[in-house]
Amino acid sequence: MQNLGLASWNFQISTDYFVFAFKQESRAMLHEEVVGRIRAILLDGEIPPGARIPERELCDRLQISRTPLREALKVLAAEGLVQLLPHRGSRAAKLTDKDMRDLFEVCQGLEALAGELACERINDAEIGEIAAAHADMVQRYREGDLIQYYRGNRAIHEAIVAAAGNPALTGLYASVTARIRRARYVTPMTPQRWAFAVKEHEAILNALQRRDGAGLSHILRAHLRHKREEVLQAGFAETEASDLALRIA
């Protein structure tokens, strides 16, 4: 009987531990899911840069309370996607001119390095996939479909980074580009600028096919430098003065 009682007691402890561990894991999964969904909402531009975060509406939409929402907003603030306003909620971060220049500068370096590594490590099949994506992107350009063009454009840049075969580089790249993704892949282009961008992509593909790491690195730097100036001219960033005014308001 004593052994039976001890076994029952041990079973109860195991069950309690399992329930506790399950709750902890579920809580962690909920947190990650909430962070991911709000991040996607911000990156897709559903909440415009500079706009207040509608906490009540998000709670209703995600079927959560204010506590997990605010914990998620703290994570996104650390990523630079949200600005927390003391005692006044939060807003979707809007990058300043300097932020945009700094982030594009880092992105240039990361893509340049990725290009060099990709030329050393990429296989023929991967080059074929990028060439197919390029052909599809050019077709979108001929059709005047800017949205689909940008989707193909983004896929090409991400494929080159993936071909570098360096997880640390891929992680850094994802973190940096998340903050400029909306501006980078939404900015309107003049017909002249669009045609020039397609020519730059043709040069990117050509260098990759020749496995010319130095050449590809140089082209990617120039390509992103041109995109940065295009984004700044389009007014996707605010000046330091206007950002300060928003912080004080």
ZINOR-V696117 format. One record per pair of residues at least 12 apart in sequence whose ideal C-beta (glycine too) atoms are under 7 Angstrom apart, sorted by the first residue. I is the first residue (numbers start at 1). J is the second residue. Records with the same first field share a line. If there is no record, write none. Layout:
I->J / J
This chain:
30->68
31->68 / 71 / 72
34->62 / 64 / 68 / 69 / 72
35->72 / 75 / 76
37->62
38->58 / 72 / 76
39->76 / 81
42->76 / 81 / 92
43->178 / 181 / 182
45->182
47->92
48->92
49->92 / 93 / 94
50->91 / 92 / 94 / 246
51->91 / 92
52->89 / 91
53->73 / 82 / 89 / 90 / 91 / 92
55->69 / 89
73->90
80->93 / 179
81->93 / 179
94->238
95->179 / 237
96->237 / 238 / 239 / 240 / 243
97->232 / 237 / 239
98->240
99->237
100->180 / 228 / 231 / 232 / 237
101->228
103->176 / 179 / 180
104->180 / 224 / 228
106->176
107->176 / 177 / 180 / 224
108->221 / 224 / 225
110->169 / 172 / 173 / 176
111->157 / 161 / 220 / 224
112->217 / 220 / 221
113->169
114->160 / 161 / 164 / 169 / 173
115->160 / 213 / 216 / 217 / 220
116->213 / 217
117->164 / 165 / 166
118->160 / 163 / 164 / 208
119->208 / 211 / 212 / 213 / 216
120->213
121->163 / 164 / 165
122->163
126->163
127->208 / 209
129->159
130->156 / 159 / 205 / 208
131->205
133->152 / 155 / 156 / 159
134->156 / 201 / 205
136->152
137->149 / 152 / 153 / 156 / 201
138->198
140->152
141->194 / 198
150->185
153->185
154->185
156->201
161->173
183->231 / 236
184->227 / 231
187->230 / 231 / 234 / 236
188->234
189->230
193->230
200->219 / 223
203->219
204->216 / 219 / 220 / 223
207->219
